[in-house]
Amino acid sequence: MKRCSYCGEEFSDQLTVCPNDGHPLVAPPKSPPPKAPPPLVSQPRPKIGADGRYLKYEDVPWYRREPGILAGICVLFCGFATIALCVICLTGPVYKNACDKDGKLMVWGIWNKIAAVVILIIQVFMIWFWHWAGNMMKPG
């Protein structure tokens, strides 16, 4: 339908001038093209690769990072911190702040896990022995 540019009445598309006042009829404005969807917000980069390993050291949780010299000092003393470190080592990868030749973060190897098992056995034995020795010293 066309609309009169003067009076605003609508008439059929076949007419070119308004029969009431002689002003030209104009086609209604075409609907504006649909707006483009807003740009997608950049997706956060994946933190874990297809192999299940972290891609950047900054994304690794603190308890999965290589503890460094502090862990060595803790191992010298029998305590729950040492047991916790061993359990963390045995339940998943511990990441080093270094990359291998393929650019992937390095993780502790099998020898670190074996050392964790040995340390854990020694720690548990020492706790058991300390408890046993304490009971032996009680009178009665």
NUKOLMI-397408 format. One line per field, with one value per residue (C-alpha): x, y, z; chain; residue number from 0; residue in three letters. Coordinates in Angstrom, 3 decimals. Layout:
# residues N
px = X, ...;
py = Y, ...;
pz = Z, ...;
kette = A, ...;
nr = NUM, ...;
rest = ALA, ...;
//
This chain:
# residues 140
px = 0.000, 1.133, 0.570, -0.178, 2.704, 0.270, -2.796, -1.292, -4.131, -3.298, -4.222, -3.567, -0.174, -1.601, -2.224, 0.583, -1.217, -3.683, -7.283, -8.208, -5.561, -3.352, -0.139, 2.168, 1.788, 4.920, 5.664, 6.178, 9.794, 11.211, 11.904, 15.509, 17.729, 18.067, 20.841, 23.910, 24.206, 26.480, 30.043, 30.719, 32.581, 35.909, 35.775, 38.221, 41.128, 41.099, 43.152, 43.495, 44.628, 43.212, 45.610, 44.198, 47.278, 47.371, 48.654, 50.175, 51.853, 49.754, 46.588, 47.878, 46.307, 48.779, 48.637, 49.608, 52.712, 56.189, 56.755, 60.498, 62.929, 60.185, 59.023, 62.561, 62.721, 59.292, 60.379, 63.162, 60.572, 57.892, 54.577, 51.267, 52.643, 54.949, 52.128, 49.924, 52.677, 53.065, 49.324, 49.089, 51.961, 50.286, 46.800, 47.716, 50.418, 52.674, 53.708, 57.146, 57.599, 59.302, 58.306, 59.534, 60.733, 57.102, 56.183, 54.090, 54.446, 56.673, 55.344, 56.990, 57.901, 57.573, 60.664, 59.037, 55.996, 58.207, 60.001, 56.610, 55.565, 58.824, 58.586, 54.933, 55.740, 58.572, 56.357, 53.506, 55.934, 57.488, 54.071, 53.066, 56.358, 56.081, 52.562, 53.616, 56.663, 54.481, 52.139, 55.081, 56.379, 53.091, 53.230, 50.986;
py = 0.000, 3.511, 6.541, 10.108, 12.436, 15.217, 13.738, 10.418, 8.183, 4.791, 3.733, 0.742, 0.278, 0.905, 4.635, 7.182, 10.348, 10.882, 11.062, 13.480, 16.190, 15.216, 14.845, 11.970, 8.619, 7.110, 3.546, 2.985, 2.861, -0.563, -2.115, -1.621, -4.563, -6.746, -5.616, -7.704, -9.667, -8.049, -9.223, -12.236, -11.621, -13.262, -16.692, -17.342, -19.362, -22.975, -23.629, -27.349, -28.930, -31.970, -34.199, -32.999, -30.989, -27.284, -25.045, -22.246, -22.385, -19.440, -21.551, -24.431, -24.494, -23.691, -27.212, -28.733, -26.557, -27.798, -26.678, -26.066, -25.835, -25.446, -28.983, -30.259, -28.680, -30.094, -33.608, -33.453, -33.102, -35.654, -33.924, -33.618, -31.180, -33.902, -36.415, -33.884, -33.251, -36.977, -37.501, -34.580, -36.051, -39.455, -38.198, -36.176, -34.370, -31.829, -29.138, -27.592, -23.971, -25.105, -26.354, -29.354, -29.267, -29.341, -26.280, -28.233, -27.760, -30.349, -32.552, -34.708, -38.124, -41.653, -41.313, -38.467, -40.675, -43.533, -41.127, -39.920, -43.497, -44.174, -40.918, -41.597, -45.088, -43.703, -40.907, -43.264, -45.672, -42.824, -41.622, -45.164, -45.767, -42.468, -43.382, -46.949, -45.715, -43.216, -46.009, -48.177, -45.415, -45.145, -46.832, -49.706;
pz = 0.000, -0.834, 1.380, 0.386, 1.119, 2.110, 3.848, 4.927, 3.662, 2.226, -1.310, -3.522, -5.150, -8.658, -8.016, -8.260, -7.017, -4.202, -5.555, -2.726, -3.102, -6.084, -4.125, -5.035, -3.298, -1.828, -0.917, 2.765, 3.753, 3.585, 6.909, 7.855, 7.250, 10.302, 12.551, 12.616, 15.812, 18.334, 18.111, 20.221, 23.388, 23.036, 24.528, 27.318, 26.118, 27.150, 30.232, 29.646, 26.404, 24.642, 26.570, 29.907, 30.869, 31.666, 28.889, 31.023, 34.403, 35.630, 35.198, 37.321, 40.812, 43.574, 44.998, 41.625, 41.219, 41.994, 45.591, 45.380, 48.287, 50.881, 50.124, 50.583, 54.002, 54.919, 53.907, 56.497, 59.232, 59.831, 59.488, 57.811, 55.217, 53.910, 53.805, 51.982, 49.400, 48.797, 48.416, 45.965, 43.966, 43.842, 42.907, 39.833, 37.926, 39.593, 37.102, 36.772, 35.713, 32.512, 29.069, 27.124, 23.497, 22.264, 24.321, 26.845, 30.573, 32.156, 34.939, 37.531, 36.232, 37.557, 39.776, 41.652, 42.260, 43.469, 45.813, 47.083, 47.861, 49.725, 51.685, 52.477, 53.791, 55.938, 57.272, 58.144, 59.806, 61.832, 62.993, 63.899, 65.711, 67.598, 68.680, 69.604, 71.548, 73.413, 74.490, 75.599, 77.886, 79.792, 83.166, 83.723;
kette = A, A, A, A, A, A, A, A, A, A, A, A, A, A, A, A, A, A, A, A, A, A, A, A, A, A, A, A, A, A, A, A, A, A, A, A, A, A, A, A, A, A, A, A, A, A, A, A, A, A, A, A, A, A, A, A, A, A, A, A, A, A, A, A, A, A, A, A, A, A, A, A, A, A, A, A, A, A, A, A, A, A, A, A, A, A, A, A, A, A, A, A, A, A, A, A, A, A, A, A, A, A, A, A, A, A, A, A, A, A, A, A, A, A, A, A, A, A, A, A, A, A, A, A, A, A, A, A, A, A, A, A, A, A, A, A, A, A, A, A;
nr = 0, 1, 2, 3, 4, 5, 6, 7, 8, 9, 10, 11, 12, 13, 14, 15, 16, 17, 18, 19, 20, 21, 22, 23, 24, 25, 26, 27, 28, 29, 30, 31, 32, 33, 34, 35, 36, 37, 38, 39, 40, 41, 42, 43, 44, 45, 46, 47, 48, 49, 50, 51, 52, 53, 54, 55, 56, 57, 58, 59, 60, 61, 62, 63, 64, 65, 66, 67, 68, 69, 70, 71, 72, 73, 74, 75, 76, 77, 78, 79, 80, 81, 82, 83, 84, 85, 86, 87, 88, 89, 90, 91, 92, 93, 94, 95, 96, 97, 98, 99, 100, 101, 102, 103, 104, 105, 106, 107, 108, 109, 110, 111, 112, 113, 114, 115, 116, 117, 118, 119, 120, 121, 122, 123, 124, 125, 126, 127, 128, 129, 130, 131, 132, 133, 134, 135, 136, 137, 138, 139;
rest = MET, LYS, ARG, CYS, SER, TYR, CYS, GLY, GLU, GLU, PHE, SER, ASP, GLN, LEU, THR, VAL, CYS, PRO, ASN, ASP, GLY, HIS, PRO, LEU, VAL, ALA, PRO, PRO, LYS, SER, PRO, PRO, PRO, LYS, ALA, PRO, PRO, PRO, LEU, VAL, SER, GLN, PRO, ARG, PRO, LYS, ILE, GLY, ALA, ASP, GLY, ARG, TYR, LEU, LYS, TYR, GLU, ASP, VAL, PRO, TRP, TYR, ARG, ARG, GLU, PRO, GLY, ILE, LEU, ALA, GLY, ILE, CYS, VAL, LEU, PHE, CYS, GLY, PHE, ALA, THR, ILE, ALA, LEU, CYS, VAL, ILE, CYS, LEU, THR, GLY, PRO, VAL, TYR, LYS, ASN, ALA, CYS, ASP, LYS, ASP, GLY, LYS, LEU, MET, VAL, TRP, GLY, ILE, TRP, ASN, LYS, ILE, ALA, ALA, VAL, VAL, ILE, LEU, ILE, ILE, GLN, VAL, PHE, MET, ILE, TRP, PHE, TRP, HIS, TRP, ALA, GLY, ASN, MET, MET, LYS, PRO, GLY;
//
